[in-house]
Amino acid sequence: MSDVEYKDHRIVGDNTYGYKEIKPAGKGSVHLSLRGKYTTTQMAQRAIDSYVEKVKVTKGVKTD
């Protein structure tokens, strides 16, 4: 289980210590809050979920 697609991101192994990294599914880069190493795929998925939820809430807010 080295490469997992999850919500327009790829979770890949670092091939050395077993940590996971989040990469973009296509071109571009990931947001700063998603960069770094994760110990498990589930931890990376939670970080993606948190980021996607934050972006969705921010885009849905209307100001007067």
N, C-alpha and C positions, 0 to 999 in steps of 0.2 A: 504494500500500500504506500507507494512512494509519491504518487501524484493524484490529488483529489480535486475535482471541480466543485466549487461551492459558491453560489450567489455571485457569479461573474468574477471570481477569484480562483486562483490555484493554490493549493496548500502542498508544498513540496518539502521533501527531506533535505537536510544540508549535507548528507553523504559523509559525515564525519562522526558526530556525536549523537545522532538520532534526534536532533531538534528539528522543528518544522519552521518554515518561512512562508509568508503569504506573498504571492506574486500576482500580477494582473493576468486575466485570462486572455487579453488581447494586447494591443499596443498601449504604451503609457507606463505609469507607475502607480504604486499603491499610496494611499494617504499616509502621512507621517505617523498617525496614531496606530497604524497597522504594521509598521516596520519593526523588525526585531526577530527574536527567536522565541518559539513556543515549545513547551515540553511535549504536548500531545496535539493530535489533530482536533480533538474536542475543544481544547483551549483556544486554538486558532479560529475555530468555527464560532465560538462565543464572542471573540473579539470582532469578527466580521458582522455577526448579528447586532452587536452593540453599535458598531459604526453605522451600519445600514439604517437602524432604527433612529439614530441621532440625525442622520442626513434627511430621512423621511420627515421627521418632526420639524426640522429646521426649514425645509422647503415648503411645508404645509402652513407655516405661520404667516398670517397677514398682519401688516402694521398699518395704522392710519396716518 
